[in-house]
Amino acid sequence: MAGVCTTQLELVTPENYEAALALSVRPDQDDLVAPVAKSLAEAYVFPEPPGRC
């Protein structure tokens, strides 16, 4: 199928963090998501979502 994309979640590790930092969105999507570095920093500082045990 043309135009079909798949998404795969991966754990960010010391071996692949640079690849994670290299991820980007289209320019018209920049205002819709936070930069990868900010998201990784938040995941480090707040490893569990609020309300989870």
PDB file of N, CA, C, O and CB in Angstrom:
ATOM      1  N   MET A   1       0.830  -1.188   0.000  1.00  0.00           N
ATOM      2  CA  MET A   1       0.000   0.000   0.000  1.00  0.00           C
ATOM      3  C   MET A   1       0.870   1.246   0.000  1.00  0.00           C
ATOM      4  O   MET A   1       1.740   1.398   0.858  1.00  0.00           O
ATOM      5  CB  MET A   1      -0.942   0.001   1.205  1.00  0.00           C
ATOM      6  N   ALA A   2       0.652   2.095  -0.911  1.00  0.00           N
ATOM      7  CA  ALA A   2       1.398   3.352  -0.962  1.00  0.00           C
ATOM      8  C   ALA A   2       0.889   4.306   0.103  1.00  0.00           C
ATOM      9  O   ALA A   2      -0.316   4.416   0.332  1.00  0.00           O
ATOM     10  CB  ALA A   2       1.289   3.998  -2.353  1.00  0.00           C
ATOM     11  N   GLY A   3       1.822   4.996   0.754  1.00  0.00           N
ATOM     12  CA  GLY A   3       1.451   5.999   1.735  1.00  0.00           C
ATOM     13  C   GLY A   3       1.142   5.467   3.122  1.00  0.00           C
ATOM     14  O   GLY A   3       0.751   6.234   4.001  1.00  0.00           O
ATOM     15  N   VAL A   4       1.310   4.166   3.337  1.00  0.00           N
ATOM     16  CA  VAL A   4       1.048   3.592   4.645  1.00  0.00           C
ATOM     17  C   VAL A   4       2.350   3.562   5.436  1.00  0.00           C
ATOM     18  O   VAL A   4       3.368   3.067   4.953  1.00  0.00           O
ATOM     19  CB  VAL A   4       0.437   2.168   4.521  1.00  0.00           C
ATOM     20  N   CYS A   5       2.309   4.093   6.647  1.00  0.00           N
ATOM     21  CA  CYS A   5       3.478   4.104   7.521  1.00  0.00           C
ATOM     22  C   CYS A   5       3.167   3.285   8.758  1.00  0.00           C
ATOM     23  O   CYS A   5       2.014   3.179   9.177  1.00  0.00           O
ATOM     24  CB  CYS A   5       3.884   5.554   7.904  1.00  0.00           C
ATOM     25  N   THR A   6       4.193   2.718   9.327  1.00  0.00           N
ATOM     26  CA  THR A   6       4.025   2.003  10.584  1.00  0.00           C
ATOM     27  C   THR A   6       4.858   2.686  11.653  1.00  0.00           C
ATOM     28  O   THR A   6       5.850   3.352  11.358  1.00  0.00           O
ATOM     29  CB  THR A   6       4.424   0.513  10.439  1.00  0.00           C
ATOM     30  N   THR A   7       4.444   2.513  12.880  1.00  0.00           N
ATOM     31  CA  THR A   7       5.152   3.075  14.016  1.00  0.00           C
ATOM     32  C   THR A   7       5.559   1.936  14.926  1.00  0.00           C
ATOM     33  O   THR A   7       4.796   0.995  15.146  1.00  0.00           O
ATOM     34  CB  THR A   7       4.282   4.118  14.772  1.00  0.00           C
ATOM     35  N   GLN A   8       6.759   2.029  15.450  1.00  0.00           N
ATOM     36  CA  GLN A   8       7.256   1.004  16.360  1.00  0.00           C
ATOM     37  C   GLN A   8       7.880   1.695  17.560  1.00  0.00           C
ATOM     38  O   GLN A   8       8.730   2.571  17.405  1.00  0.00           O
ATOM     39  CB  GLN A   8       8.284   0.065  15.655  1.00  0.00           C
ATOM     40  N   LEU A   9       7.459   1.302  18.760  1.00  0.00           N
ATOM     41  CA  LEU A   9       8.031   1.865  19.976  1.00  0.00           C
ATOM     42  C   LEU A   9       9.254   1.049  20.375  1.00  0.00           C
ATOM     43  O   LEU A   9       9.245  -0.180  20.305  1.00  0.00           O
ATOM     44  CB  LEU A   9       6.986   1.893  21.126  1.00  0.00           C
ATOM     45  N   GLU A  10      10.287   1.736  20.785  1.00  0.00           N
ATOM     46  CA  GLU A  10      11.524   1.096  21.218  1.00  0.00           C
ATOM     47  C   GLU A  10      11.960   1.733  22.522  1.00  0.00           C
ATOM     48  O   GLU A  10      11.769   2.932  22.724  1.00  0.00           O
ATOM     49  CB  GLU A  10      12.636   1.219  20.138  1.00  0.00           C
ATOM     50  N   LEU A  11      12.540   0.949  23.402  1.00  0.00           N
ATOM     51  CA  LEU A  11      13.138   1.468  24.613  1.00  0.00           C
ATOM     52  C   LEU A  11      14.372   2.273  24.221  1.00  0.00           C
ATOM     53  O   LEU A  11      15.180   1.816  23.413  1.00  0.00           O
ATOM     54  CB  LEU A  11      13.498   0.320  25.606  1.00  0.00           C
ATOM     55  N   VAL A  12      14.520   3.456  24.783  1.00  0.00           N
ATOM     56  CA  VAL A  12      15.711   4.264  24.499  1.00  0.00           C
ATOM     57  C   VAL A  12      16.823   3.769  25.415  1.00  0.00           C
ATOM     58  O   VAL A  12      16.658   3.711  26.633  1.00  0.00           O
ATOM     59  CB  VAL A  12      15.437   5.810  24.710  1.00  0.00           C
ATOM     60  N   THR A  13      17.947   3.415  24.822  1.00  0.00           N
ATOM     61  CA  THR A  13      19.080   2.844  25.540  1.00  0.00           C
ATOM     62  C   THR A  13      20.340   3.642  25.224  1.00  0.00           C
ATOM     63  O   THR A  13      20.326   4.484  24.326  1.00  0.00           O
ATOM     64  CB  THR A  13      19.271   1.352  25.171  1.00  0.00           C
ATOM     65  N   PRO A  14      21.437   3.389  25.953  1.00  0.00           N
ATOM     66  CA  PRO A  14      22.700   4.053  25.611  1.00  0.00           C
ATOM     67  C   PRO A  14      23.137   3.763  24.170  1.00  0.00           C
ATOM     68  O   PRO A  14      23.842   4.560  23.551  1.00  0.00           O
ATOM     69  CB  PRO A  14      23.796   3.615  26.577  1.00  0.00           C
ATOM     70  N   GLU A  15      22.712   2.623  23.657  1.00  0.00           N
ATOM     71  CA  GLU A  15      23.108   2.256  22.288  1.00  0.00           C
ATOM     72  C   GLU A  15      22.303   2.979  21.210  1.00  0.00           C
ATOM     73  O   GLU A  15      22.783   3.124  20.086  1.00  0.00           O
ATOM     74  CB  GLU A  15      22.962   0.764  22.099  1.00  0.00           C
ATOM     75  N   ASN A  16      21.093   3.436  21.526  1.00  0.00           N
ATOM     76  CA  ASN A  16      20.272   4.036  20.461  1.00  0.00           C
ATOM     77  C   ASN A  16      19.774   5.453  20.759  1.00  0.00           C
ATOM     78  O   ASN A  16      18.963   5.993  20.007  1.00  0.00           O
ATOM     79  CB  ASN A  16      19.092   3.158  20.200  1.00  0.00           C
ATOM     80  N   TYR A  17      20.255   6.060  21.853  1.00  0.00           N
ATOM     81  CA  TYR A  17      19.723   7.384  22.197  1.00  0.00           C
ATOM     82  C   TYR A  17      20.036   8.427  21.127  1.00  0.00           C
ATOM     83  O   TYR A  17      19.244   9.345  20.918  1.00  0.00           O
ATOM     84  CB  TYR A  17      20.287   7.842  23.535  1.00  0.00           C
ATOM     85  N   GLU A  18      21.172   8.304  20.450  1.00  0.00           N
ATOM     86  CA  GLU A  18      21.487   9.286  19.400  1.00  0.00           C
ATOM     87  C   GLU A  18      20.510   9.168  18.234  1.00  0.00           C
ATOM     88  O   GLU A  18      20.137  10.175  17.631  1.00  0.00           O
ATOM     89  CB  GLU A  18      22.933   9.097  18.896  1.00  0.00           C
ATOM     90  N   ALA A  19      20.097   7.948  17.916  1.00  0.00           N
ATOM     91  CA  ALA A  19      19.087   7.767  16.873  1.00  0.00           C
ATOM     92  C   ALA A  19      17.760   8.377  17.310  1.00  0.00           C
ATOM     93  O   ALA A  19      17.043   8.962  16.497  1.00  0.00           O
ATOM     94  CB  ALA A  19      18.906   6.270  16.542  1.00  0.00           C
ATOM     95  N   ALA A  20      17.433   8.241  18.598  1.00  0.00           N
ATOM     96  CA  ALA A  20      16.201   8.851  19.107  1.00  0.00           C
ATOM     97  C   ALA A  20      16.267  10.371  18.988  1.00  0.00           C
ATOM     98  O   ALA A  20      15.291  11.010  18.594  1.00  0.00           O
ATOM     99  CB  ALA A  20      15.959   8.442  20.575  1.00  0.00           C
ATOM    100  N   LEU A  21      17.420  10.948  19.330  1.00  0.00           N
ATOM    101  CA  LEU A  21      17.573  12.404  19.228  1.00  0.00           C
ATOM    102  C   LEU A  21      17.495  12.894  17.786  1.00  0.00           C
ATOM    103  O   LEU A  21      17.171  14.057  17.544  1.00  0.00           O
ATOM    104  CB  LEU A  21      18.897  12.833  19.840  1.00  0.00           C
ATOM    105  N   ALA A  22      17.783  12.034  16.845  1.00  0.00           N
ATOM    106  CA  ALA A  22      17.761  12.413  15.429  1.00  0.00           C
ATOM    107  C   ALA A  22      16.352  12.365  14.825  1.00  0.00           C
ATOM    108  O   ALA A  22      16.153  12.790  13.687  1.00  0.00           O
ATOM    109  CB  ALA A  22      18.682  11.498  14.639  1.00  0.00           C
ATOM    110  N   LEU A  23      15.369  11.848  15.585  1.00  0.00           N
ATOM    111  CA  LEU A  23      14.007  11.783  15.065  1.00  0.00           C
ATOM    112  C   LEU A  23      13.454  13.189  14.850  1.00  0.00           C
ATOM    113  O   LEU A  23      13.791  14.120  15.582  1.00  0.00           O
ATOM    114  CB  LEU A  23      13.097  10.989  16.023  1.00  0.00           C
ATOM    115  N   SER A  24      12.620  13.326  13.856  1.00  0.00           N
ATOM    116  CA  SER A  24      12.014  14.627  13.582  1.00  0.00           C
ATOM    117  C   SER A  24      10.643  14.427  12.955  1.00  0.00           C
ATOM    118  O   SER A  24      10.283  13.330  12.529  1.00  0.00           O
ATOM    119  CB  SER A  24      12.919  15.477  12.656  1.00  0.00           C
ATOM    120  N   VAL A  25       9.905  15.500  12.913  1.00  0.00           N
ATOM    121  CA  VAL A  25       8.604  15.515  12.256  1.00  0.00           C
ATOM    122  C   VAL A  25       8.681  16.484  11.075  1.00  0.00           C
ATOM    123  O   VAL A  25       9.652  17.224  10.916  1.00  0.00           O
ATOM    124  CB  VAL A  25       7.463  15.924  13.257  1.00  0.00           C
ATOM    125  N   ARG A  26       7.652  16.460  10.270  1.00  0.00           N
ATOM    126  CA  ARG A  26       7.607  17.414   9.163  1.00  0.00           C
ATOM    127  C   ARG A  26       7.539  18.827   9.721  1.00  0.00           C
ATOM    128  O   ARG A  26       7.012  19.024  10.816  1.00  0.00           O
ATOM    129  CB  ARG A  26       6.395  17.134   8.231  1.00  0.00           C
ATOM    130  N   PRO A  27       8.055  19.813   9.003  1.00  0.00           N
ATOM    131  CA  PRO A  27       8.026  21.201   9.488  1.00  0.00           C
ATOM    132  C   PRO A  27       6.632  21.675   9.888  1.00  0.00           C
ATOM    133  O   PRO A  27       6.497  22.448  10.837  1.00  0.00           O
ATOM    134  CB  PRO A  27       8.574  22.120   8.428  1.00  0.00           C
ATOM    135  N   ASP A  28       5.598  21.230   9.186  1.00  0.00           N
ATOM    136  CA  ASP A  28       4.239  21.672   9.520  1.00  0.00           C
ATOM    137  C   ASP A  28       3.705  21.001  10.790  1.00  0.00           C
ATOM    138  O   ASP A  28       2.610  21.329  11.245  1.00  0.00           O
ATOM    139  CB  ASP A  28       3.298  21.385   8.354  1.00  0.00           C
ATOM    140  N   GLN A  29       4.471  20.065  11.365  1.00  0.00           N
ATOM    141  CA  GLN A  29       4.066  19.399  12.599  1.00  0.00           C
ATOM    142  C   GLN A  29       4.862  19.882  13.814  1.00  0.00           C
ATOM    143  O   GLN A  29       4.580  19.465  14.937  1.00  0.00           O
ATOM    144  CB  GLN A  29       4.224  17.900  12.448  1.00  0.00           C
ATOM    145  N   ASP A  30       5.845  20.748  13.607  1.00  0.00           N
ATOM    146  CA  ASP A  30       6.721  21.198  14.697  1.00  0.00           C
ATOM    147  C   ASP A  30       5.961  21.756  15.891  1.00  0.00           C
ATOM    148  O   ASP A  30       6.361  21.537  17.034  1.00  0.00           O
ATOM    149  CB  ASP A  30       7.671  22.245  14.186  1.00  0.00           C
ATOM    150  N   ASP A  31       4.882  22.467  15.646  1.00  0.00           N
ATOM    151  CA  ASP A  31       4.148  23.078  16.758  1.00  0.00           C
ATOM    152  C   ASP A  31       3.204  22.091  17.452  1.00  0.00           C
ATOM    153  O   ASP A  31       2.509  22.471  18.395  1.00  0.00           O
ATOM    154  CB  ASP A  31       3.354  24.273  16.257  1.00  0.00           C
ATOM    155  N   LEU A  32       3.169  20.851  17.009  1.00  0.00           N
ATOM    156  CA  LEU A  32       2.262  19.858  17.584  1.00  0.00           C
ATOM    157  C   LEU A  32       2.917  18.962  18.626  1.00  0.00           C
ATOM    158  O   LEU A  32       2.225  18.361  19.448  1.00  0.00           O
ATOM    159  CB  LEU A  32       1.696  19.009  16.493  1.00  0.00           C
ATOM    160  N   VAL A  33       4.239  18.865  18.602  1.00  0.00           N
ATOM    161  CA  VAL A  33       4.945  17.970  19.517  1.00  0.00           C
ATOM    162  C   VAL A  33       6.157  18.680  20.117  1.00  0.00           C
ATOM    163  O   VAL A  33       6.708  19.614  19.533  1.00  0.00           O
ATOM    164  CB  VAL A  33       5.382  16.677  18.789  1.00  0.00           C
ATOM    165  N   ALA A  34       6.553  18.213  21.293  1.00  0.00           N
ATOM    166  CA  ALA A  34       7.745  18.756  21.942  1.00  0.00           C
ATOM    167  C   ALA A  34       8.992  18.208  21.257  1.00  0.00           C
ATOM    168  O   ALA A  34       8.941  17.141  20.645  1.00  0.00           O
ATOM    169  CB  ALA A  34       7.758  18.414  23.457  1.00  0.00           C
ATOM    170  N   PRO A  35      10.105  18.919  21.351  1.00  0.00           N
ATOM    171  CA  PRO A  35      11.362  18.385  20.817  1.00  0.00           C
ATOM    172  C   PRO A  35      11.726  17.074  21.527  1.00  0.00           C
ATOM    173  O   PRO A  35      11.397  16.886  22.699  1.00  0.00           O
ATOM    174  CB  PRO A  35      12.509  19.425  20.976  1.00  0.00           C
ATOM    175  N   VAL A  36      12.393  16.189  20.823  1.00  0.00           N
ATOM    176  CA  VAL A  36      12.765  14.885  21.381  1.00  0.00           C
ATOM    177  C   VAL A  36      13.581  15.053  22.664  1.00  0.00           C
ATOM    178  O   VAL A  36      13.339  14.336  23.635  1.00  0.00           O
ATOM    179  CB  VAL A  36      13.566  14.068  20.347  1.00  0.00           C
ATOM    180  N   ALA A  37      14.531  15.973  22.691  1.00  0.00           N
ATOM    181  CA  ALA A  37      15.372  16.153  23.879  1.00  0.00           C
ATOM    182  C   ALA A  37      14.520  16.510  25.102  1.00  0.00           C
ATOM    183  O   ALA A  37      14.796  16.037  26.205  1.00  0.00           O
ATOM    184  CB  ALA A  37      16.430  17.250  23.628  1.00  0.00           C
ATOM    185  N   LYS A  38      13.493  17.338  24.916  1.00  0.00           N
ATOM    186  CA  LYS A  38      12.613  17.699  26.039  1.00  0.00           C
ATOM    187  C   LYS A  38      11.838  16.476  26.505  1.00  0.00           C
ATOM    188  O   LYS A  38      11.713  16.252  27.709  1.00  0.00           O
ATOM    189  CB  LYS A  38      11.635  18.833  25.635  1.00  0.00           C
ATOM    190  N   SER A  39      11.324  15.692  25.590  1.00  0.00           N
ATOM    191  CA  SER A  39      10.574  14.495  25.957  1.00  0.00           C
ATOM    192  C   SER A  39      11.452  13.487  26.689  1.00  0.00           C
ATOM    193  O   SER A  39      11.011  12.876  27.662  1.00  0.00           O
ATOM    194  CB  SER A  39       9.967  13.852  24.717  1.00  0.00           C
ATOM    195  N   LEU A  40      12.681  13.307  26.235  1.00  0.00           N
ATOM    196  CA  LEU A  40      13.598  12.382  26.912  1.00  0.00           C
ATOM    197  C   LEU A  40      13.942  12.895  28.302  1.00  0.00           C
ATOM    198  O   LEU A  40      14.018  12.109  29.247  1.00  0.00           O
ATOM    199  CB  LEU A  40      14.885  12.187  26.085  1.00  0.00           C
ATOM    200  N   ALA A  41      14.149  14.193  28.443  1.00  0.00           N
ATOM    201  CA  ALA A  41      14.446  14.773  29.754  1.00  0.00           C
ATOM    202  C   ALA A  41      13.272  14.575  30.706  1.00  0.00           C
ATOM    203  O   ALA A  41      13.478  14.213  31.865  1.00  0.00           O
ATOM    204  CB  ALA A  41      14.776  16.272  29.620  1.00  0.00           C
ATOM    205  N   GLU A  42      12.058  14.801  30.247  1.00  0.00           N
ATOM    206  CA  GLU A  42      10.885  14.609  31.088  1.00  0.00           C
ATOM    207  C   GLU A  42      10.731  13.143  31.491  1.00  0.00           C
ATOM    208  O   GLU A  42      10.371  12.853  32.632  1.00  0.00           O
ATOM    209  CB  GLU A  42       9.628  15.092  30.362  1.00  0.00           C
ATOM    210  N   ALA A  43      10.998  12.221  30.573  1.00  0.00           N
ATOM    211  CA  ALA A  43      10.910  10.797  30.888  1.00  0.00           C
ATOM    212  C   ALA A  43      11.953  10.399  31.927  1.00  0.00           C
ATOM    213  O   ALA A  43      11.711   9.506  32.738  1.00  0.00           O
ATOM    214  CB  ALA A  43      11.085   9.958  29.619  1.00  0.00           C
ATOM    215  N   TYR A  44      13.097  11.047  31.907  1.00  0.00           N
ATOM    216  CA  TYR A  44      14.149  10.769  32.885  1.00  0.00           C
ATOM    217  C   TYR A  44      13.767  11.317  34.261  1.00  0.00           C
ATOM    218  O   TYR A  44      13.919  10.629  35.271  1.00  0.00           O
ATOM    219  CB  TYR A  44      15.486  11.377  32.422  1.00  0.00           C
ATOM    220  N   VAL A  45      13.277  12.543  34.296  1.00  0.00           N
ATOM    221  CA  VAL A  45      12.934  13.196  35.557  1.00  0.00           C
ATOM    222  C   VAL A  45      11.654  12.611  36.162  1.00  0.00           C
ATOM    223  O   VAL A  45      11.551  12.473  37.381  1.00  0.00           O
ATOM    224  CB  VAL A  45      12.771  14.703  35.342  1.00  0.00           C
ATOM    225  N   PHE A  46      10.693  12.272  35.324  1.00  0.00           N
ATOM    226  CA  PHE A  46       9.404  11.724  35.753  1.00  0.00           C
ATOM    227  C   PHE A  46       9.209  10.353  35.109  1.00  0.00           C
ATOM    228  O   PHE A  46       8.456  10.238  34.142  1.00  0.00           O
ATOM    229  CB  PHE A  46       8.228  12.688  35.378  1.00  0.00           C
ATOM    230  N   PRO A  47       9.871   9.305  35.622  1.00  0.00           N
ATOM    231  CA  PRO A  47       9.835   8.009  34.955  1.00  0.00           C
ATOM    232  C   PRO A  47       8.473   7.323  34.954  1.00  0.00           C
ATOM    233  O   PRO A  47       8.235   6.452  34.118  1.00  0.00           O
ATOM    234  CB  PRO A  47      10.816   7.114  35.591  1.00  0.00           C
ATOM    235  N   GLU A  48       7.578   7.689  35.859  1.00  0.00           N
ATOM    236  CA  GLU A  48       6.247   7.099  35.892  1.00  0.00           C
ATOM    237  C   GLU A  48       5.193   8.175  35.659  1.00  0.00           C
ATOM    238  O   GLU A  48       5.280   9.256  36.241  1.00  0.00           O
ATOM    239  CB  GLU A  48       6.001   6.383  37.235  1.00  0.00           C
ATOM    240  N   PRO A  49       4.214   7.900  34.828  1.00  0.00           N
ATOM    241  CA  PRO A  49       3.141   8.886  34.631  1.00  0.00           C
ATOM    242  C   PRO A  49       2.399   9.131  35.933  1.00  0.00           C
ATOM    243  O   PRO A  49       2.313   8.232  36.769  1.00  0.00           O
ATOM    244  CB  PRO A  49       2.157   8.414  33.543  1.00  0.00           C
ATOM    245  N   PRO A  50       1.858  10.336  36.124  1.00  0.00           N
ATOM    246  CA  PRO A  50       1.095  10.630  37.338  1.00  0.00           C
ATOM    247  C   PRO A  50      -0.054   9.624  37.507  1.00  0.00           C
ATOM    248  O   PRO A  50      -0.721   9.256  36.541  1.00  0.00           O
ATOM    249  CB  PRO A  50       0.542  12.078  37.292  1.00  0.00           C
ATOM    250  N   GLY A  51      -0.268   9.191  38.757  1.00  0.00           N
ATOM    251  CA  GLY A  51      -1.377   8.275  39.026  1.00  0.00           C
ATOM    252  C   GLY A  51      -1.017   6.814  38.897  1.00  0.00           C
ATOM    253  O   GLY A  51      -1.840   5.960  39.226  1.00  0.00           O
ATOM    254  N   ARG A  52       0.176   6.486  38.433  1.00  0.00           N
ATOM    255  CA  ARG A  52       0.582   5.077  38.337  1.00  0.00           C
ATOM    256  C   ARG A  52       1.342   4.676  39.581  1.00  0.00           C
ATOM    257  O   ARG A  52       2.065   5.489  40.156  1.00  0.00           O
ATOM    258  CB  ARG A  52       1.445   4.830  37.081  1.00  0.00           C
ATOM    259  N   CYS A  53       1.189   3.445  39.999  1.00  0.00           N
ATOM    260  CA  CYS A  53       1.881   2.934  41.186  1.00  0.00           C
ATOM    261  C   CYS A  53       3.239   2.387  40.824  1.00  0.00           C
ATOM    262  O   CYS A  53       3.967   1.914  41.696  1.00  0.00           O
ATOM    263  CB  CYS A  53       1.053   1.852  41.873  1.00  0.00           C
TER     264      CYS A  53
END
